[in-house]
Amino acid sequence: MGGYGGSGNWTYGDYLMLHDLLKLQGDERGVSSDEMHFIIVHQTFELWFKQIIRELTEARDILGQIPVPEDDVPRAVDHLARTTEIFRLMANQWTVLETLTPQGFLAFRDGLGTASGFESFQMREFEALLGLEADDRLFGVDPLETFRKLAERGGEDKDVLERLEARVQEDSLYGSLKRWIERTPIMGSSYGSAGDEETVEGYVREHLKAHRRIGDQAVEKMASLGNRDPGSVRERMDSAHESATAFLIPDGNVSRVRAGLLFIESYRELPLLTWPRRLIDAFVELEEAMAKWRHDHARMVERIIGKRTGTGGTSGVDYLDATARYRIFKDLWEVRTILVKPQDRPELRNSEFYGYQVDS
């Protein structure tokens, strides 16, 4: 494996810095095979976190451009797809850790002290990069509080805090995505163009009419089938319609971001929307993989330590189960609730703008 770059001939060990890497697993402390296994699994996670941060940052930077070149959208999809596969791989990695028995873990657990996965600054960094809001965290916990305390020791801990504080101030990946979606042409109307607000509001109102009509038809069908409690069906349909209206017209003003998202999801067959919908699907797939990874983490912990308190003082498995319910890309999930059948959606106008011919 020689000949890398301009540094002369590399050996495999030189290129991968193996001599340094293989000194980091605690051999000098005389760790057991169980503890070395525990260390290696978590070091591997941190290496993958480093790659995740790189992939998500590049995807964020692509979507942060105004405008985003069409050729760059597939590149953003690739970054997200790789990150998704990393999370899937890490989910499988928990099964390796599950070969550690409860007694095997207890044998060295006290040596961990208060060290906790909550202190993984790279995890906090990629959560901030993704766009996880502090208000959405359990109990509104400030993720930087732990690192402010650690920073009092100075040195690298201080550097970590500065790095995290800088990341929190940056644009998030989800924020960049929403600003990109906001610029989606709707019914051939471009963002900021003359009459755009009227066109977008008209589209949203038409969609909501179709949504209401489908609900009414469902109530009538239930009544015709002899449903014993048509009133409860009506209440559910009314509630669903109120939620759809609040989603698209929050605080009485049409959300162009959500309207653009609805348009992309509703008219997925349009050639111009092929890559936008693939990008949105890539975000949903990524969050699904992350949720499964968190869920599998909780099951691994429960299998090894049961309901014990975590080393960092958290409630252990209950805390981890709760984090599996985190949702960052909320609108991408919620819009699916308010979609209507293709034959019921508003009639497409300016179809040629999207590279689609009705007569074809």
Helices and strands as residue ranges (DSSP letters): H 12-15, H 18-21, G 27-29, H 33-63, G 70-72, H 73-97, H 102-109, G 110-112, G 117-119, H 121-130, G 134-136, G 138-140, H 145-151, H 155-169, H 173-182, H 196-224, H 230-248, G 250-252, H 256-266, G 271-273, H 274-305, H 317-323, H 330-334, G 335-338, G 342-344, G 351-354
